[in-house]
Amino acid sequence: MGPEGTELKLNALERRIGLAKAVRRYKRNISQNSDEENAFERLAVIYRSRNQIEEEIRVSKKAIAFYEHAVFVEHLQSMLPMLNQFTKSLKAAKSILRSQQSTQAKRRRGP
């Protein structure tokens, strides 16, 4: 099954069991040091859609550590694209967070 098929399957899972249960399931997979059901990616997407950028950053950092281990310690070069994806995603999330923090600081200072 290609990436689009996997995405549809996971979206169906999330609709079937509910987003809250899916989030708990993804977190459990991560805590068990597994990326079953693309847990890192799904959580990052959910957090971004909810504008929970700090949570997205936390998950992205865990994903990077997970994939670095897979690529560099276990020599699983097939995991390199995911490592690169999360590195880019983390950079983007940090940029969003800085922008939000800057906006909040400007509001506090006033005109």
C-alpha positions as CSV (number, residue, x, y, z in Angstrom):
1,M,0.0,0.0,0.0
2,G,1.4,3.4,-1.0
3,P,1.6,6.5,1.3
4,E,-1.8,7.8,0.1
5,G,-3.4,4.4,1.0
6,T,-1.8,4.4,4.4
7,E,-3.0,7.9,5.0
8,L,-6.6,7.0,4.1
9,K,-6.4,3.9,6.3
10,L,-5.2,5.9,9.3
11,N,-7.8,8.6,8.7
12,A,-10.4,5.9,8.7
13,L,-9.0,4.4,11.9
14,E,-9.1,7.9,13.5
15,R,-12.8,8.3,12.5
16,R,-13.7,4.8,13.6
17,I,-12.2,4.9,17.1
18,G,-12.3,8.7,17.6
19,L,-9.4,11.1,17.5
20,A,-8.8,11.0,21.3
21,K,-8.4,7.2,21.3
22,A,-6.2,7.4,18.2
23,V,-4.0,9.9,19.9
24,R,-3.7,7.6,23.0
25,R,-2.9,4.7,20.7
26,Y,-0.2,6.7,18.9
27,K,1.3,7.9,22.2
28,R,1.4,4.3,23.4
29,N,3.2,3.1,20.2
30,I,5.8,5.9,20.7
31,S,6.3,5.0,24.4
32,Q,6.9,1.4,23.3
33,N,9.6,2.8,20.9
34,S,7.6,1.9,17.9
35,D,6.4,3.8,14.9
36,E,3.5,1.4,14.2
37,E,0.7,3.1,12.3
38,N,3.1,6.0,11.6
39,A,2.5,7.2,15.2
40,F,5.0,10.1,15.1
41,E,3.7,11.5,11.8
42,R,0.0,11.2,12.8
43,L,0.6,12.9,16.2
44,A,2.6,15.7,14.6
45,V,-0.2,16.2,12.0
46,I,-2.9,16.2,14.7
47,Y,-0.9,18.6,16.9
48,R,-0.3,21.0,14.0
49,S,-4.0,20.9,13.0
50,R,-4.9,21.8,16.6
51,N,-2.2,24.5,16.7
52,Q,-0.5,22.7,19.6
53,I,2.9,23.6,18.2
54,E,4.9,22.9,21.4
55,E,3.5,19.3,21.4
56,E,4.3,19.0,17.7
57,I,7.9,20.0,18.5
58,R,8.1,17.5,21.3
59,V,6.9,14.6,19.1
60,S,9.2,15.7,16.2
61,K,12.2,15.6,18.5
62,K,11.3,12.1,19.7
63,A,10.8,11.1,16.1
64,I,14.2,12.4,15.1
65,A,15.9,10.5,18.0
66,F,14.0,7.3,16.9
67,Y,15.0,7.6,13.3
68,E,18.5,8.7,14.0
69,H,18.9,5.5,16.0
70,A,17.4,3.4,13.2
71,V,19.6,5.1,10.5
72,F,22.9,5.5,12.3
73,V,23.0,2.7,14.9
74,E,20.9,0.0,13.1
75,H,22.1,1.1,9.6
76,L,18.5,1.2,8.3
77,Q,19.1,3.6,5.4
78,S,15.4,3.1,4.5
79,M,14.5,5.3,7.5
80,L,16.6,8.2,6.3
81,P,13.6,9.9,4.4
82,M,11.6,9.9,7.6
83,L,14.5,11.4,9.6
84,N,14.8,14.1,7.0
85,Q,11.1,14.7,7.0
86,F,11.0,15.2,10.8
87,T,14.0,17.4,10.7
88,K,12.3,19.7,8.2
89,S,9.0,19.5,10.2
90,L,10.7,20.4,13.4
91,K,12.4,23.5,11.8
92,A,9.0,24.6,10.5
93,A,7.2,24.1,13.8
94,K,9.9,26.0,15.7
95,S,9.5,28.9,13.2
96,I,5.7,28.9,13.8
97,L,6.2,28.9,17.5
98,R,8.7,31.8,17.4
99,S,6.2,33.7,15.2
100,Q,3.4,33.0,17.7
101,Q,5.5,34.0,20.7
102,S,6.6,37.3,18.9
103,T,2.9,38.1,18.1
104,Q,1.9,37.5,21.8
105,A,4.8,39.7,23.0
106,K,3.7,42.5,20.7
107,R,0.1,42.3,22.0
108,R,1.3,42.5,25.6
109,R,3.4,45.6,24.9
110,G,0.5,47.3,23.2
111,P,0.7,50.0,20.6
